[in-house]
């Protein structure tokens, strides 16, 4: 009995004592929500942190702190001297990289973010056209908390496939995978006090090389993988003078990739994309209720999408980029030795890639 | 202790001893040493372990379920055995305490990084001591409860169905491997713990069907390792697995609830249960060995001394990598033990039988 009592007493003493050592009081913590990185001409980093304010006595919604430092952690230490709160990164949600920084290469900085166990691997990564710090520091009248605004914008747009969902984990995975290159969404600050997504940044290893325009972002999504949900507006090549505009939504797309082998190694790679969706807006001459005319429209949409996809692939080939992961399929279809001997980037530039789209209009709304 | 272990409890107990902190990092070892599709290596290793269990089964059968210490003492004088017992219990006690310390240090990467790790270590040791004083039968019952507390985590793997890509697995097997022999041993360590079934003989009867239980526990562990490996290679890809420290923890971080983020830190706490059983059983094994040398000292006092001594030794390594190295070395000893010991026992049993016949 006594022994039992003593053991319990010990436990009761020790467990609460361990709580005294390492205190984290919610009110005195500054949770970094968003962080932005820019590179200065002298090679140093300009880093800004956005910290939501929980203190009921202030009117400010958030605290923005900036510092110039050689590394991310050094900047955290510098800014913590400017605030009464203890700056922690456990609730970090977004990392913004300025364009110049992305062009310079991200690897070392991603390494820091990935190494720190307090930072979740689910932090979203984006590239900012122009200066990332400026975008973060600005207050947007209609959106009281800039950090939250960015987060919700990215989350929602990724659902509709207009930008890819890119977290630290996904970025790092594509970076390490030999058969694919990373991508990231692009954000842009508008002069009229709002932020917009502005296409997709294509990386070569960890360096930002070129971008895909926002109106073509969905074509990229078709090539990158299968998905449900999304919409695209297409201006079809004129059929006898009149403009034809089609808005294709509730998309369901599935993609098949084939590597065709010839007598001299790989002959070509084919992408076959099946898209089903509803037409909710149509400006043109075809009558959608007529089967034949609708099928013709499907053909025209397929042709337009194929054209766009081919243009996109040649852009990537020209820069020796493989952001849609063709390399993974090529690697899996050739022997290991052959893959290792291959200089994939050079090979890609020469490799013919053919796209074909099969479009199906599932329905065309309430109007015949 | 009159009550004998039940078959189900024993199977769970074996599974729980095998499950430890290794779960967090074994996929990295698979990727590092075996390269592409490294998860496959779990299958041959598991078969090898099964063969080893079969070897132990013969000890059980030939000895009619006698305790291995009884078998040894019948043929070998005690003054030779005493130091041997001492070495065994030292190894077992050290494994137990280092596993706990490793858990604490990993835990501290996520929470309370500046608290003295020994505070947590002592708290865990006290828990272990309380559990030990209850005897093996109750430990096996507790481990069954802990099993139900943790097994549901495996269903979280369903979360990754959408992100699993067969392309990422690649068609190559063990390309980009490096030093496969060393890797093989390291992977083997992931299964260690089953060898303690050698000590369970006196606590079982015919109804326990000890070896059927051991195999079932081991199979459950193997299947769970293989599935986790497959998912890791298909979701993360071997290129990245190589550079990750604790891939399984990062996989857990993938899971995000709409109302709560970063729940992986909560999940991590559940692994205390499996770690606790591992260390309790190793301490228990150490006690089984020392009670043969000091039959007159009360068992609980022996446990106390073992835990205290192990605790003092565990002050020495403070760096995660050092602990890993220590565990590796001890683990190699343990692999040696698990193959050589049954062999010696079988030979002794055959010899004893022959002597009887003459």
Boltz contact constraints between the chains, C-beta under 6 A:
constraints:
  - contact:
      token1: [A, 7]
      token2: [B, 130]
      max_distance: 6.0
  - contact:
      token1: [A, 10]
      token2: [B, 126]
      max_distance: 6.0
  - contact:
      token1: [A, 11]
      token2: [B, 126]
      max_distance: 6.0
  - contact:
      token1: [A, 14]
      token2: [B, 123]
      max_distance: 6.0
  - contact:
      token1: [A, 18]
      token2: [B, 119]
      max_distance: 6.0
  - contact:
      token1: [A, 21]
      token2: [B, 115]
      max_distance: 6.0
  - contact:
      token1: [A, 22]
      token2: [B, 112]
      max_distance: 6.0
  - contact:
      token1: [A, 22]
      token2: [B, 114]
      max_distance: 6.0
  - contact:
      token1: [A, 22]
      token2: [B, 115]
      max_distance: 6.0
  - contact:
      token1: [A, 117]
      token2: [B, 109]
      max_distance: 6.0
  - contact:
      token1: [A, 117]
      token2: [B, 110]
      max_distance: 6.0
  - contact:
      token1: [A, 120]
      token2: [B, 253]
      max_distance: 6.0
  - contact:
      token1: [A, 120]
      token2: [B, 262]
      max_distance: 6.0
  - contact:
      token1: [A, 121]
      token2: [B, 250]
      max_distance: 6.0
  - contact:
      token1: [A, 121]
      token2: [B, 253]
      max_distance: 6.0
  - contact:
      token1: [A, 122]
      token2: [B, 256]
      max_distance: 6.0
  - contact:
      token1: [A, 173]
      token2: [B, 237]
      max_distance: 6.0
  - contact:
      token1: [A, 173]
      token2: [B, 240]
      max_distance: 6.0
  - contact:
      token1: [A, 176]
      token2: [B, 239]
      max_distance: 6.0
  - contact:
      token1: [A, 176]
      token2: [B, 240]
      max_distance: 6.0
  - contact:
      token1: [A, 177]
      token2: [B, 237]
      max_distance: 6.0
  - contact:
      token1: [A, 177]
      token2: [B, 239]
      max_distance: 6.0
  - contact:
      token1: [A, 328]
      token2: [B, 167]
      max_distance: 6.0
  - contact:
      token1: [A, 332]
      token2: [B, 167]
      max_distance: 6.0
  - contact:
      token1: [A, 332]
      token2: [B, 170]
      max_distance: 6.0
  - contact:
      token1: [A, 332]
      token2: [B, 171]
      max_distance: 6.0
  - contact:
      token1: [A, 336]
      token2: [B, 172]
      max_distance: 6.0
  - contact:
      token1: [A, 336]
      token2: [B, 175]
      max_distance: 6.0
